[in-house]
Amino acid sequence: MHILEFEKPIAELEGKIEELRHLSDSGDVNIADEVSKLQAKVDKLLRSTYAKLTPWQKTQVARHPERPHALVYINALIEDFTPLAGDRAFGEDQAIIGGLGRFRGHSVVVIGHEKGHDTESRIRHNFGMAKPEGYRKAIRLMRMADHFQIPVITLVDTAGAYPGIEAEERGQAEAIARSIETCLDIRVPLVSAIIGEGGSGGAIALAAANSVLMLEHAIYSVISPEGCASILWRSGDNAKDAAEQLRLTAQDLHKLGIIDSVVPEPMGGAHRNIDLMFQTLSMSLDSALRDLSGTEGGVLRAWRRDKFLEMGRAGLS
């Protein structure tokens, strides 16, 4: 497992446990009591460490290379998932995955940023940084969901939209704006979950939802800490300071009313107990969809628009 800097004391204890287990397997030595004591220390240290993570440490957890991404959640939570490709205008963008499936027995359209899990897949999915065709695909799928009256679930996990020249040439800003407009316009339940990084317009393009959930150690911000530091301090070395100022943690954003609820993660982050994370997120998504089910489409749309307009008014006051 990849070890973050602040996790090194925990990793040392876990290493000792593995050594003792290896000794036990290779002979008649019974070290169960010692392993139990060390495991109790690990659990206590893990709990105390993760109870007081700084915003920069949460940023590191949100970016953990073993953290589950959109496709992992889709494969675990969505039955009979059928991916749908292309924007019907330019091409396919695998940074955004979308399609039809069944969530807890009900039809849904699922759309999510996919970062990839190894070098090959990360390059294929462009590290979750979508181009205009990715957002136009999302628009197409949301419009389809609206036409057939199917709820939409989005899974947000991106450092931001792709900033390359070719993306700008194909209308990146317009595509993001149209995606936000579509989120605010459709007349079906729209639930979004920030599962890792929620970066800039690339995130809000899929997250202008009736209900926005956010995993406990995810981050959500108008700009990355590195980007903010490069603007304010002219150096990415101040990313830690920027993270402190951006109020990008789930806990801060819930207090500010930007998100609707915080989804607890397993102790030590989603990557330490993926099955438990699946169960917790599944229950949270189901609860959010149930709260919205049966509500008339025009009311859903009005609620969604008023919610984000109120955020703007609060920001100006």
ChimeraX commands (.cxc) that place a marker at each C-alpha (Angstrom):
marker #1 position 0.00,0.00,0.00 radius 0.5
marker #1 position 1.19,3.51,-0.83 radius 0.5
marker #1 position 2.09,5.28,2.43 radius 0.5
marker #1 position 1.50,9.00,2.87 radius 0.5
marker #1 position 4.07,11.03,4.81 radius 0.5
marker #1 position 1.89,11.48,7.90 radius 0.5
marker #1 position 1.05,7.75,7.91 radius 0.5
marker #1 position 4.64,6.56,8.43 radius 0.5
marker #1 position 4.28,5.87,12.20 radius 0.5
marker #1 position 1.21,3.76,11.41 radius 0.5
marker #1 position 3.06,1.94,8.64 radius 0.5
marker #1 position 5.93,1.09,10.98 radius 0.5
marker #1 position 3.56,-0.62,13.41 radius 0.5
marker #1 position 1.82,-2.43,10.57 radius 0.5
marker #1 position 5.22,-3.61,9.35 radius 0.5
marker #1 position 5.99,-5.08,12.77 radius 0.5
marker #1 position 2.66,-6.92,12.73 radius 0.5
marker #1 position 3.48,-8.43,9.33 radius 0.5
marker #1 position 6.90,-9.53,10.60 radius 0.5
marker #1 position 5.36,-11.24,13.63 radius 0.5
marker #1 position 2.76,-12.98,11.46 radius 0.5
marker #1 position 5.51,-14.20,9.17 radius 0.5
marker #1 position 7.39,-15.63,12.15 radius 0.5
marker #1 position 4.23,-17.34,13.35 radius 0.5
marker #1 position 3.59,-18.89,9.94 radius 0.5
marker #1 position 7.13,-20.23,9.71 radius 0.5
marker #1 position 7.18,-22.06,13.03 radius 0.5
marker #1 position 5.41,-23.03,16.22 radius 0.5
marker #1 position 5.71,-19.58,17.77 radius 0.5
marker #1 position 2.39,-18.25,19.04 radius 0.5
marker #1 position 2.47,-14.48,18.97 radius 0.5
marker #1 position -1.29,-13.87,18.77 radius 0.5
marker #1 position -1.33,-11.76,21.94 radius 0.5
marker #1 position 1.49,-9.53,20.75 radius 0.5
marker #1 position -0.13,-9.08,17.34 radius 0.5
marker #1 position -3.41,-8.20,19.03 radius 0.5
marker #1 position -1.71,-5.55,21.17 radius 0.5
marker #1 position 0.08,-4.03,18.19 radius 0.5
marker #1 position -3.13,-4.03,16.14 radius 0.5
marker #1 position -4.89,-2.17,18.95 radius 0.5
marker #1 position -2.10,0.44,18.84 radius 0.5
marker #1 position -2.46,0.72,15.06 radius 0.5
marker #1 position -6.23,1.24,15.34 radius 0.5
marker #1 position -5.79,3.87,18.06 radius 0.5
marker #1 position -3.07,5.72,16.13 radius 0.5
marker #1 position -5.07,5.54,12.90 radius 0.5
marker #1 position -8.15,6.91,14.65 radius 0.5
marker #1 position -6.29,9.77,16.35 radius 0.5
marker #1 position -4.37,10.67,13.16 radius 0.5
marker #1 position -7.42,10.77,10.90 radius 0.5
marker #1 position -9.49,12.65,13.48 radius 0.5
marker #1 position -7.26,15.73,13.11 radius 0.5
marker #1 position -6.13,15.77,9.48 radius 0.5
marker #1 position -5.16,19.16,8.12 radius 0.5
marker #1 position -6.67,20.36,4.81 radius 0.5
marker #1 position -3.40,19.55,3.05 radius 0.5
marker #1 position -3.36,16.03,4.51 radius 0.5
marker #1 position -6.97,15.56,3.37 radius 0.5
marker #1 position -5.86,16.66,-0.09 radius 0.5
marker #1 position -3.24,13.91,-0.05 radius 0.5
marker #1 position -5.84,11.33,1.01 radius 0.5
marker #1 position -8.24,12.50,-1.72 radius 0.5
marker #1 position -5.46,11.95,-4.26 radius 0.5
marker #1 position -4.28,8.62,-2.85 radius 0.5
marker #1 position -3.32,6.37,-5.81 radius 0.5
marker #1 position -5.25,3.43,-4.34 radius 0.5
marker #1 position -8.41,5.40,-3.65 radius 0.5
marker #1 position -11.39,3.92,-5.57 radius 0.5
marker #1 position -12.45,5.89,-8.63 radius 0.5
marker #1 position -15.71,6.13,-10.58 radius 0.5
marker #1 position -15.48,2.84,-12.49 radius 0.5
marker #1 position -14.79,0.92,-9.28 radius 0.5
marker #1 position -17.93,2.37,-7.69 radius 0.5
marker #1 position -19.97,1.79,-10.85 radius 0.5
marker #1 position -18.91,-1.85,-11.06 radius 0.5
marker #1 position -19.77,-2.36,-7.38 radius 0.5
marker #1 position -23.02,-0.39,-7.10 radius 0.5
marker #1 position -24.62,-0.43,-10.56 radius 0.5
marker #1 position -26.12,-3.60,-12.00 radius 0.5
marker #1 position -26.32,-4.21,-15.75 radius 0.5
marker #1 position -24.26,-1.10,-16.47 radius 0.5
marker #1 position -24.21,-0.28,-20.17 radius 0.5
marker #1 position -21.64,2.41,-21.08 radius 0.5
marker #1 position -22.63,4.92,-23.74 radius 0.5
marker #1 position -19.88,6.67,-25.72 radius 0.5
marker #1 position -19.41,9.81,-27.74 radius 0.5
marker #1 position -20.83,13.32,-27.84 radius 0.5
marker #1 position -22.32,12.96,-31.36 radius 0.5
marker #1 position -20.31,16.00,-32.42 radius 0.5
marker #1 position -16.58,15.29,-32.20 radius 0.5
marker #1 position -15.66,12.04,-30.50 radius 0.5
marker #1 position -15.32,9.99,-27.33 radius 0.5
marker #1 position -13.62,11.18,-24.14 radius 0.5
marker #1 position -12.79,8.44,-21.66 radius 0.5
marker #1 position -12.10,10.93,-18.88 radius 0.5
marker #1 position -15.87,10.88,-18.37 radius 0.5
marker #1 position -17.65,7.53,-18.16 radius 0.5
marker #1 position -21.41,7.38,-18.48 radius 0.5
marker #1 position -24.25,5.02,-19.19 radius 0.5
marker #1 position -27.40,3.26,-18.07 radius 0.5
marker #1 position -27.78,0.77,-15.27 radius 0.5
marker #1 position -29.79,-0.25,-12.23 radius 0.5
marker #1 position -29.11,1.04,-8.72 radius 0.5
marker #1 position -30.84,-0.99,-6.03 radius 0.5
marker #1 position -33.34,-2.23,-8.59 radius 0.5
marker #1 position -34.14,1.17,-10.13 radius 0.5
marker #1 position -33.01,2.50,-13.51 radius 0.5
marker #1 position -30.45,5.31,-13.35 radius 0.5
marker #1 position -28.09,7.18,-15.61 radius 0.5
marker #1 position -24.59,7.29,-14.10 radius 0.5
marker #1 position -21.89,9.76,-15.15 radius 0.5
marker #1 position -18.47,10.06,-13.55 radius 0.5
marker #1 position -14.91,11.28,-13.94 radius 0.5
marker #1 position -12.51,8.34,-14.26 radius 0.5
marker #1 position -8.83,8.84,-13.35 radius 0.5
marker #1 position -7.55,5.31,-13.99 radius 0.5
marker #1 position -5.66,3.02,-11.62 radius 0.5
marker #1 position -2.28,2.43,-13.31 radius 0.5
marker #1 position -0.07,4.24,-15.81 radius 0.5
marker #1 position -1.78,2.82,-18.89 radius 0.5
marker #1 position -5.33,3.48,-17.72 radius 0.5
marker #1 position -4.47,6.93,-16.34 radius 0.5
marker #1 position -3.15,7.97,-19.74 radius 0.5
marker #1 position -6.21,6.46,-21.47 radius 0.5
marker #1 position -8.56,8.36,-19.16 radius 0.5
marker #1 position -6.38,11.51,-19.21 radius 0.5
marker #1 position -6.16,11.43,-15.39 radius 0.5
marker #1 position -9.85,12.31,-15.15 radius 0.5
marker #1 position -9.39,15.69,-16.86 radius 0.5
marker #1 position -12.18,15.92,-19.41 radius 0.5
marker #1 position -12.14,17.69,-22.76 radius 0.5
marker #1 position -15.17,19.43,-24.31 radius 0.5
marker #1 position -16.44,16.19,-25.86 radius 0.5
marker #1 position -16.53,14.64,-22.39 radius 0.5
marker #1 position -18.83,17.35,-21.06 radius 0.5
marker #1 position -20.93,17.25,-24.23 radius 0.5
marker #1 position -21.32,13.50,-23.72 radius 0.5
marker #1 position -22.49,14.21,-20.17 radius 0.5
marker #1 position -24.99,16.72,-21.54 radius 0.5
marker #1 position -26.28,14.15,-24.02 radius 0.5
marker #1 position -26.75,11.55,-21.30 radius 0.5
marker #1 position -28.47,13.99,-18.92 radius 0.5
marker #1 position -30.85,15.04,-21.70 radius 0.5
marker #1 position -31.57,11.38,-22.43 radius 0.5
marker #1 position -32.28,10.76,-18.74 radius 0.5
marker #1 position -34.62,13.75,-18.71 radius 0.5
marker #1 position -36.47,12.49,-21.80 radius 0.5
marker #1 position -37.04,9.04,-20.30 radius 0.5
marker #1 position -37.59,10.33,-16.73 radius 0.5
marker #1 position -34.62,8.46,-15.24 radius 0.5
marker #1 position -32.74,9.79,-12.17 radius 0.5
marker #1 position -29.10,10.82,-12.64 radius 0.5
marker #1 position -26.15,10.00,-10.37 radius 0.5
marker #1 position -22.82,11.72,-10.95 radius 0.5
marker #1 position -19.48,10.76,-9.41 radius 0.5
marker #1 position -17.05,13.68,-9.32 radius 0.5
marker #1 position -13.30,13.08,-9.17 radius 0.5
marker #1 position -11.15,15.44,-11.20 radius 0.5
marker #1 position -8.35,17.91,-10.64 radius 0.5
marker #1 position -10.12,20.07,-13.22 radius 0.5
marker #1 position -11.03,20.19,-16.87 radius 0.5
marker #1 position -8.20,19.55,-19.35 radius 0.5
marker #1 position -6.37,22.88,-19.97 radius 0.5
marker #1 position -4.75,21.98,-23.31 radius 0.5
marker #1 position -4.85,24.16,-26.42 radius 0.5
marker #1 position -6.94,21.65,-28.40 radius 0.5
marker #1 position -9.57,21.63,-25.64 radius 0.5
marker #1 position -9.78,25.42,-25.74 radius 0.5
marker #1 position -10.02,25.33,-29.53 radius 0.5
marker #1 position -13.01,22.99,-29.28 radius 0.5
marker #1 position -14.82,25.23,-26.78 radius 0.5
marker #1 position -13.92,23.98,-23.30 radius 0.5
marker #1 position -15.50,26.87,-21.40 radius 0.5
marker #1 position -18.69,26.71,-23.45 radius 0.5
marker #1 position -18.99,22.95,-22.93 radius 0.5
marker #1 position -18.60,23.31,-19.15 radius 0.5
marker #1 position -21.14,26.14,-19.06 radius 0.5
marker #1 position -23.63,24.09,-21.10 radius 0.5
marker #1 position -23.12,21.12,-18.79 radius 0.5
marker #1 position -23.86,23.27,-15.72 radius 0.5
marker #1 position -26.89,24.71,-17.53 radius 0.5
marker #1 position -28.13,21.18,-18.27 radius 0.5
marker #1 position -27.69,20.12,-14.63 radius 0.5
marker #1 position -29.87,23.06,-13.62 radius 0.5
marker #1 position -32.44,22.47,-16.36 radius 0.5
marker #1 position -33.34,18.77,-16.25 radius 0.5
marker #1 position -36.55,17.74,-14.49 radius 0.5
marker #1 position -35.38,14.47,-12.91 radius 0.5
marker #1 position -33.62,13.84,-9.57 radius 0.5
marker #1 position -29.91,14.63,-9.80 radius 0.5
marker #1 position -27.61,13.42,-7.03 radius 0.5
marker #1 position -23.87,14.07,-7.09 radius 0.5
marker #1 position -21.12,12.51,-4.96 radius 0.5
marker #1 position -17.65,14.08,-4.66 radius 0.5
marker #1 position -15.61,10.88,-4.28 radius 0.5
marker #1 position -12.07,12.28,-4.52 radius 0.5
marker #1 position -11.05,15.63,-5.98 radius 0.5
marker #1 position -13.67,18.17,-6.99 radius 0.5
marker #1 position -11.63,20.66,-8.95 radius 0.5
marker #1 position -12.89,23.91,-10.46 radius 0.5
marker #1 position -15.48,24.11,-13.26 radius 0.5
marker #1 position -14.56,20.62,-14.35 radius 0.5
marker #1 position -16.23,19.37,-11.17 radius 0.5
marker #1 position -19.23,21.70,-10.93 radius 0.5
marker #1 position -20.12,20.75,-14.51 radius 0.5
marker #1 position -21.40,17.46,-13.06 radius 0.5
marker #1 position -22.20,18.63,-9.53 radius 0.5
marker #1 position -24.93,21.28,-9.85 radius 0.5
marker #1 position -27.28,18.75,-8.26 radius 0.5
marker #1 position -30.35,18.58,-6.04 radius 0.5
marker #1 position -28.26,16.77,-3.45 radius 0.5
marker #1 position -24.47,16.98,-3.29 radius 0.5
marker #1 position -22.78,14.34,-1.15 radius 0.5
marker #1 position -19.10,14.45,-0.33 radius 0.5
marker #1 position -16.87,11.73,1.05 radius 0.5
marker #1 position -15.29,12.55,4.39 radius 0.5
marker #1 position -11.75,12.95,3.05 radius 0.5
marker #1 position -12.58,14.32,-0.42 radius 0.5
marker #1 position -11.83,17.91,-1.44 radius 0.5
marker #1 position -13.89,20.40,-3.46 radius 0.5
marker #1 position -12.61,23.80,-4.54 radius 0.5
marker #1 position -12.62,26.46,-7.23 radius 0.5
marker #1 position -8.92,25.81,-7.80 radius 0.5
marker #1 position -6.29,23.29,-6.72 radius 0.5
marker #1 position -3.99,24.22,-3.81 radius 0.5
marker #1 position -1.03,24.23,-6.23 radius 0.5
marker #1 position -2.84,26.49,-8.68 radius 0.5
marker #1 position -3.89,28.87,-5.92 radius 0.5
marker #1 position -0.33,28.97,-4.55 radius 0.5
marker #1 position 1.12,29.74,-7.97 radius 0.5
marker #1 position -1.21,32.74,-8.26 radius 0.5
marker #1 position -0.96,34.14,-4.73 radius 0.5
marker #1 position 2.63,33.30,-3.86 radius 0.5
marker #1 position 4.07,32.75,-7.34 radius 0.5
marker #1 position 5.23,29.33,-6.14 radius 0.5
marker #1 position 3.66,25.89,-5.86 radius 0.5
marker #1 position 5.71,25.39,-2.69 radius 0.5
marker #1 position 2.94,27.19,-0.77 radius 0.5
marker #1 position 0.28,24.61,-1.70 radius 0.5
marker #1 position -0.07,23.62,1.95 radius 0.5
marker #1 position -0.83,27.23,2.93 radius 0.5
marker #1 position -3.31,27.52,0.06 radius 0.5
marker #1 position -5.14,24.37,1.16 radius 0.5
marker #1 position -5.59,25.90,4.62 radius 0.5
marker #1 position -7.19,29.02,3.13 radius 0.5
marker #1 position -9.41,27.47,0.45 radius 0.5
marker #1 position -11.90,25.79,2.82 radius 0.5
marker #1 position -11.87,22.74,0.56 radius 0.5
marker #1 position -12.69,20.00,3.08 radius 0.5
marker #1 position -16.06,18.30,3.34 radius 0.5
marker #1 position -16.47,19.53,6.90 radius 0.5
marker #1 position -15.88,23.19,5.98 radius 0.5
marker #1 position -18.11,23.02,2.90 radius 0.5
marker #1 position -20.94,21.42,4.84 radius 0.5
marker #1 position -20.81,24.26,7.37 radius 0.5
marker #1 position -20.88,26.77,4.51 radius 0.5
marker #1 position -23.88,25.07,2.91 radius 0.5
marker #1 position -22.04,24.25,-0.34 radius 0.5
marker #1 position -22.66,20.51,0.04 radius 0.5
marker #1 position -25.64,18.74,1.58 radius 0.5
marker #1 position -24.06,15.89,3.52 radius 0.5
marker #1 position -20.74,14.29,4.44 radius 0.5
marker #1 position -20.39,10.55,3.76 radius 0.5
marker #1 position -18.22,8.83,6.41 radius 0.5
marker #1 position -15.19,6.92,5.15 radius 0.5
marker #1 position -13.66,3.80,6.72 radius 0.5
marker #1 position -10.97,4.56,9.27 radius 0.5
marker #1 position -7.85,5.51,7.33 radius 0.5
marker #1 position -9.71,6.47,4.15 radius 0.5
marker #1 position -11.79,4.78,1.47 radius 0.5
marker #1 position -8.82,2.82,0.12 radius 0.5
marker #1 position -8.34,0.91,3.41 radius 0.5
marker #1 position -11.75,-0.79,3.32 radius 0.5
marker #1 position -13.28,-0.45,-0.13 radius 0.5
marker #1 position -16.17,-2.85,0.53 radius 0.5
marker #1 position -17.30,-0.81,3.54 radius 0.5
marker #1 position -17.01,2.36,1.45 radius 0.5
marker #1 position -19.27,0.81,-1.19 radius 0.5
marker #1 position -21.91,0.02,1.42 radius 0.5
marker #1 position -21.80,3.48,3.00 radius 0.5
marker #1 position -21.97,5.38,-0.29 radius 0.5
marker #1 position -24.73,3.09,-1.57 radius 0.5
marker #1 position -26.87,3.87,1.48 radius 0.5
marker #1 position -26.21,7.60,1.17 radius 0.5
marker #1 position -27.09,7.69,-2.53 radius 0.5
marker #1 position -30.21,5.63,-1.92 radius 0.5
marker #1 position -31.34,7.95,0.88 radius 0.5
marker #1 position -30.78,11.04,-1.29 radius 0.5
marker #1 position -32.71,9.55,-4.23 radius 0.5
marker #1 position -35.58,8.46,-1.98 radius 0.5
marker #1 position -35.88,11.99,-0.59 radius 0.5
marker #1 position -36.29,13.30,-4.16 radius 0.5
marker #1 position -38.49,10.55,-5.60 radius 0.5
marker #1 position -42.10,11.41,-6.29 radius 0.5
marker #1 position -41.37,15.14,-6.55 radius 0.5
marker #1 position -42.72,16.81,-9.69 radius 0.5
marker #1 position -40.05,17.65,-12.26 radius 0.5
marker #1 position -40.67,21.39,-12.27 radius 0.5
marker #1 position -40.32,21.50,-8.50 radius 0.5
marker #1 position -37.03,19.54,-8.65 radius 0.5
marker #1 position -35.68,22.00,-11.19 radius 0.5
marker #1 position -36.84,25.03,-9.18 radius 0.5
marker #1 position -35.28,23.64,-5.98 radius 0.5
marker #1 position -31.99,23.07,-7.77 radius 0.5
marker #1 position -31.87,26.53,-9.31 radius 0.5
marker #1 position -32.87,28.29,-6.08 radius 0.5
marker #1 position -30.25,26.33,-4.17 radius 0.5
marker #1 position -27.37,27.57,-6.32 radius 0.5
marker #1 position -28.76,31.10,-6.67 radius 0.5
marker #1 position -28.87,31.29,-2.88 radius 0.5
marker #1 position -25.20,30.30,-2.70 radius 0.5
marker #1 position -24.43,33.25,-4.99 radius 0.5
marker #1 position -26.49,35.64,-2.89 radius 0.5
marker #1 position -24.75,34.41,0.27 radius 0.5
marker #1 position -21.37,34.98,-1.36 radius 0.5
marker #1 position -22.27,38.57,-2.19 radius 0.5
marker #1 position -23.62,39.41,1.25 radius 0.5
marker link #1:1,2 radius 0.2
marker link #1:2,3 radius 0.2
marker link #1:3,4 radius 0.2
marker link #1:4,5 radius 0.2
marker link #1:5,6 radius 0.2
marker link #1:6,7 radius 0.2
marker link #1:7,8 radius 0.2
marker link #1:8,9 radius 0.2
marker link #1:9,10 radius 0.2
marker link #1:10,11 radius 0.2
marker link #1:11,12 radius 0.2
marker link #1:12,13 radius 0.2
marker link #1:13,14 radius 0.2
marker link #1:14,15 radius 0.2
marker link #1:15,16 radius 0.2
marker link #1:16,17 radius 0.2
marker link #1:17,18 radius 0.2
marker link #1:18,19 radius 0.2
marker link #1:19,20 radius 0.2
marker link #1:20,21 radius 0.2
marker link #1:21,22 radius 0.2
marker link #1:22,23 radius 0.2
marker link #1:23,24 radius 0.2
marker link #1:24,25 radius 0.2
marker link #1:25,26 radius 0.2
marker link #1:26,27 radius 0.2
marker link #1:27,28 radius 0.2
marker link #1:28,29 radius 0.2
marker link #1:29,30 radius 0.2
marker link #1:30,31 radius 0.2
marker link #1:31,32 radius 0.2
marker link #1:32,33 radius 0.2
marker link #1:33,34 radius 0.2
marker link #1:34,35 radius 0.2
marker link #1:35,36 radius 0.2
marker link #1:36,37 radius 0.2
marker link #1:37,38 radius 0.2
marker link #1:38,39 radius 0.2
marker link #1:39,40 radius 0.2
marker link #1:40,41 radius 0.2
marker link #1:41,42 radius 0.2
marker link #1:42,43 radius 0.2
marker link #1:43,44 radius 0.2
marker link #1:44,45 radius 0.2
marker link #1:45,46 radius 0.2
marker link #1:46,47 radius 0.2
marker link #1:47,48 radius 0.2
marker link #1:48,49 radius 0.2
marker link #1:49,50 radius 0.2
marker link #1:50,51 radius 0.2
marker link #1:51,52 radius 0.2
marker link #1:52,53 radius 0.2
marker link #1:53,54 radius 0.2
marker link #1:54,55 radius 0.2
marker link #1:55,56 radius 0.2
marker link #1:56,57 radius 0.2
marker link #1:57,58 radius 0.2
marker link #1:58,59 radius 0.2
marker link #1:59,60 radius 0.2
marker link #1:60,61 radius 0.2
marker link #1:61,62 radius 0.2
marker link #1:62,63 radius 0.2
marker link #1:63,64 radius 0.2
marker link #1:64,65 radius 0.2
marker link #1:65,66 radius 0.2
marker link #1:66,67 radius 0.2
marker link #1:67,68 radius 0.2
marker link #1:68,69 radius 0.2
marker link #1:69,70 radius 0.2
marker link #1:70,71 radius 0.2
marker link #1:71,72 radius 0.2
marker link #1:72,73 radius 0.2
marker link #1:73,74 radius 0.2
marker link #1:74,75 radius 0.2
marker link #1:75,76 radius 0.2
marker link #1:76,77 radius 0.2
marker link #1:77,78 radius 0.2
marker link #1:78,79 radius 0.2
marker link #1:79,80 radius 0.2
marker link #1:80,81 radius 0.2
marker link #1:81,82 radius 0.2
marker link #1:82,83 radius 0.2
marker link #1:83,84 radius 0.2
marker link #1:84,85 radius 0.2
marker link #1:85,86 radius 0.2
marker link #1:86,87 radius 0.2
marker link #1:87,88 radius 0.2
marker link #1:88,89 radius 0.2
marker link #1:89,90 radius 0.2
marker link #1:90,91 radius 0.2
marker link #1:91,92 radius 0.2
marker link #1:92,93 radius 0.2
marker link #1:93,94 radius 0.2
marker link #1:94,95 radius 0.2
marker link #1:95,96 radius 0.2
marker link #1:96,97 radius 0.2
marker link #1:97,98 radius 0.2
marker link #1:98,99 radius 0.2
marker link #1:99,100 radius 0.2
marker link #1:100,101 radius 0.2
marker link #1:101,102 radius 0.2
marker link #1:102,103 radius 0.2
marker link #1:103,104 radius 0.2
marker link #1:104,105 radius 0.2
marker link #1:105,106 radius 0.2
marker link #1:106,107 radius 0.2
marker link #1:107,108 radius 0.2
marker link #1:108,109 radius 0.2
marker link #1:109,110 radius 0.2
marker link #1:110,111 radius 0.2
marker link #1:111,112 radius 0.2
marker link #1:112,113 radius 0.2
marker link #1:113,114 radius 0.2
marker link #1:114,115 radius 0.2
marker link #1:115,116 radius 0.2
marker link #1:116,117 radius 0.2
marker link #1:117,118 radius 0.2
marker link #1:118,119 radius 0.2
marker link #1:119,120 radius 0.2
marker link #1:120,121 radius 0.2
marker link #1:121,122 radius 0.2
marker link #1:122,123 radius 0.2
marker link #1:123,124 radius 0.2
marker link #1:124,125 radius 0.2
marker link #1:125,126 radius 0.2
marker link #1:126,127 radius 0.2
marker link #1:127,128 radius 0.2
marker link #1:128,129 radius 0.2
marker link #1:129,130 radius 0.2
marker link #1:130,131 radius 0.2
marker link #1:131,132 radius 0.2
marker link #1:132,133 radius 0.2
marker link #1:133,134 radius 0.2
marker link #1:134,135 radius 0.2
marker link #1:135,136 radius 0.2
marker link #1:136,137 radius 0.2
marker link #1:137,138 radius 0.2
marker link #1:138,139 radius 0.2
marker link #1:139,140 radius 0.2
marker link #1:140,141 radius 0.2
marker link #1:141,142 radius 0.2
marker link #1:142,143 radius 0.2
marker link #1:143,144 radius 0.2
marker link #1:144,145 radius 0.2
marker link #1:145,146 radius 0.2
marker link #1:146,147 radius 0.2
marker link #1:147,148 radius 0.2
marker link #1:148,149 radius 0.2
marker link #1:149,150 radius 0.2
marker link #1:150,151 radius 0.2
marker link #1:151,152 radius 0.2
marker link #1:152,153 radius 0.2
marker link #1:153,154 radius 0.2
marker link #1:154,155 radius 0.2
marker link #1:155,156 radius 0.2
marker link #1:156,157 radius 0.2
marker link #1:157,158 radius 0.2
marker link #1:158,159 radius 0.2
marker link #1:159,160 radius 0.2
marker link #1:160,161 radius 0.2
marker link #1:161,162 radius 0.2
marker link #1:162,163 radius 0.2
marker link #1:163,164 radius 0.2
marker link #1:164,165 radius 0.2
marker link #1:165,166 radius 0.2
marker link #1:166,167 radius 0.2
marker link #1:167,168 radius 0.2
marker link #1:168,169 radius 0.2
marker link #1:169,170 radius 0.2
marker link #1:170,171 radius 0.2
marker link #1:171,172 radius 0.2
marker link #1:172,173 radius 0.2
marker link #1:173,174 radius 0.2
marker link #1:174,175 radius 0.2
marker link #1:175,176 radius 0.2
marker link #1:176,177 radius 0.2
marker link #1:177,178 radius 0.2
marker link #1:178,179 radius 0.2
marker link #1:179,180 radius 0.2
marker link #1:180,181 radius 0.2
marker link #1:181,182 radius 0.2
marker link #1:182,183 radius 0.2
marker link #1:183,184 radius 0.2
marker link #1:184,185 radius 0.2
marker link #1:185,186 radius 0.2
marker link #1:186,187 radius 0.2
marker link #1:187,188 radius 0.2
marker link #1:188,189 radius 0.2
marker link #1:189,190 radius 0.2
marker link #1:190,191 radius 0.2
marker link #1:191,192 radius 0.2
marker link #1:192,193 radius 0.2
marker link #1:193,194 radius 0.2
marker link #1:194,195 radius 0.2
marker link #1:195,196 radius 0.2
marker link #1:196,197 radius 0.2
marker link #1:197,198 radius 0.2
marker link #1:198,199 radius 0.2
marker link #1:199,200 radius 0.2
marker link #1:200,201 radius 0.2
marker link #1:201,202 radius 0.2
marker link #1:202,203 radius 0.2
marker link #1:203,204 radius 0.2
marker link #1:204,205 radius 0.2
marker link #1:205,206 radius 0.2
marker link #1:206,207 radius 0.2
marker link #1:207,208 radius 0.2
marker link #1:208,209 radius 0.2
marker link #1:209,210 radius 0.2
marker link #1:210,211 radius 0.2
marker link #1:211,212 radius 0.2
marker link #1:212,213 radius 0.2
marker link #1:213,214 radius 0.2
marker link #1:214,215 radius 0.2
marker link #1:215,216 radius 0.2
marker link #1:216,217 radius 0.2
marker link #1:217,218 radius 0.2
marker link #1:218,219 radius 0.2
marker link #1:219,220 radius 0.2
marker link #1:220,221 radius 0.2
marker link #1:221,222 radius 0.2
marker link #1:222,223 radius 0.2
marker link #1:223,224 radius 0.2
marker link #1:224,225 radius 0.2
marker link #1:225,226 radius 0.2
marker link #1:226,227 radius 0.2
marker link #1:227,228 radius 0.2
marker link #1:228,229 radius 0.2
marker link #1:229,230 radius 0.2
marker link #1:230,231 radius 0.2
marker link #1:231,232 radius 0.2
marker link #1:232,233 radius 0.2
marker link #1:233,234 radius 0.2
marker link #1:234,235 radius 0.2
marker link #1:235,236 radius 0.2
marker link #1:236,237 radius 0.2
marker link #1:237,238 radius 0.2
marker link #1:238,239 radius 0.2
marker link #1:239,240 radius 0.2
marker link #1:240,241 radius 0.2
marker link #1:241,242 radius 0.2
marker link #1:242,243 radius 0.2
marker link #1:243,244 radius 0.2
marker link #1:244,245 radius 0.2
marker link #1:245,246 radius 0.2
marker link #1:246,247 radius 0.2
marker link #1:247,248 radius 0.2
marker link #1:248,249 radius 0.2
marker link #1:249,250 radius 0.2
marker link #1:250,251 radius 0.2
marker link #1:251,252 radius 0.2
marker link #1:252,253 radius 0.2
marker link #1:253,254 radius 0.2
marker link #1:254,255 radius 0.2
marker link #1:255,256 radius 0.2
marker link #1:256,257 radius 0.2
marker link #1:257,258 radius 0.2
marker link #1:258,259 radius 0.2
marker link #1:259,260 radius 0.2
marker link #1:260,261 radius 0.2
marker link #1:261,262 radius 0.2
marker link #1:262,263 radius 0.2
marker link #1:263,264 radius 0.2
marker link #1:264,265 radius 0.2
marker link #1:265,266 radius 0.2
marker link #1:266,267 radius 0.2
marker link #1:267,268 radius 0.2
marker link #1:268,269 radius 0.2
marker link #1:269,270 radius 0.2
marker link #1:270,271 radius 0.2
marker link #1:271,272 radius 0.2
marker link #1:272,273 radius 0.2
marker link #1:273,274 radius 0.2
marker link #1:274,275 radius 0.2
marker link #1:275,276 radius 0.2
marker link #1:276,277 radius 0.2
marker link #1:277,278 radius 0.2
marker link #1:278,279 radius 0.2
marker link #1:279,280 radius 0.2
marker link #1:280,281 radius 0.2
marker link #1:281,282 radius 0.2
marker link #1:282,283 radius 0.2
marker link #1:283,284 radius 0.2
marker link #1:284,285 radius 0.2
marker link #1:285,286 radius 0.2
marker link #1:286,287 radius 0.2
marker link #1:287,288 radius 0.2
marker link #1:288,289 radius 0.2
marker link #1:289,290 radius 0.2
marker link #1:290,291 radius 0.2
marker link #1:291,292 radius 0.2
marker link #1:292,293 radius 0.2
marker link #1:293,294 radius 0.2
marker link #1:294,295 radius 0.2
marker link #1:295,296 radius 0.2
marker link #1:296,297 radius 0.2
marker link #1:297,298 radius 0.2
marker link #1:298,299 radius 0.2
marker link #1:299,300 radius 0.2
marker link #1:300,301 radius 0.2
marker link #1:301,302 radius 0.2
marker link #1:302,303 radius 0.2
marker link #1:303,304 radius 0.2
marker link #1:304,305 radius 0.2
marker link #1:305,306 radius 0.2
marker link #1:306,307 radius 0.2
marker link #1:307,308 radius 0.2
marker link #1:308,309 radius 0.2
marker link #1:309,310 radius 0.2
marker link #1:310,311 radius 0.2
marker link #1:311,312 radius 0.2
marker link #1:312,313 radius 0.2
marker link #1:313,314 radius 0.2
marker link #1:314,315 radius 0.2
marker link #1:315,316 radius 0.2
marker link #1:316,317 radius 0.2
view
